[in-house]
Amino acid sequence: MDDPWMLLTAVAATAFAIAGGFRVGRFLIARVRFSEARRRFHRHRESLEARCAKAVAADLGQDDPAAFDFDDAVTYFRDRRSGGLTAIVAVSLLCREDWLPHEDEEVRRRVGVVLFRYDGRTWTPENRILLNLTPHEALDRLAGRIQVVHRDHRRRSDLMT
């Protein structure tokens, strides 16, 4: 190869191919890790929700963690700075306060969201409810700082198969 441009072109093409391969490899590894995290979340979801409900009920002075109703839909997002994975789930809480004027259960329900954090091996609940927010509203408030990774809208029984 007497022509230096040919050599430079070959080196540049090789460098781009290697860089592209690394990028594709990182993308595939991230997909596999997310799939495993998602499987772990759905495998342990019931116990995570029970732990969260028990802790929040104790904080609210309630003795009945069964008053919590977690939605089937889950949205996963990643923090742009830290790269941490979080799952957000809508929850409704039946308020049992005697001073509420309505006996209608729908009026006595409070809606909010619960966050579950993934540390690379295990999921942990934040043990607090962000009241008066839907998952969509919570994600809108975090816009710019997070990246939505996936939304599961299927029923829990469909995800367990």
JOMOFEN-V728150 format. One line per field, one symbol per residue. ss: DSSP state (H for helix, E for strand, - for the rest). phi: phi as a letter, one per 30 degrees, with the letter a starting at -180 (. if undefined). burial: I if it has 9 or more other ideal C-beta (glycine too) atoms within 8 Angstrom, else O. A space follows every 10 residues. Layout:
ss = ???
phi = ???
burial = ???
This chain:
ss = ---HHHHHHH HHHHHHHHHH HHHHHHHHHH HHHHHHHHHH HHHHHHHHHH HHHHHHHHHH ----HHHEEE EEEEEEEEE- ----EEEEEE EEEE------ --------EE EEEEEEEE-- --EEE----E E---HHHHHH H-E--EEEEE EE---HHHH- -
phi = .ddddddddd dddddddddd dddddddddd ddddeddddd dddceedddd dddddddddd iccbdddcbd dddbccbcdd ddidcbcbbd bbbddcdddd dccddddddc cabbcbcccj bbcbddiacc dibceddddd dcejcbbdca bccddedddd d
burial = OOOOOOIOOI OOOOOOOOOO OOOOOOOOOO OOOIOOIIOI IIOIIOOIII IIIIIIIOOO OIOOIOIIOI OIIIIIIIIO OOOIIIIIII IIIIOOOOOO OOOOOOOIIO IIIIIIIIOO OOIOIIOOII OOIOIOOIIO OIOOOIOIOO OIOOOIOOIO O
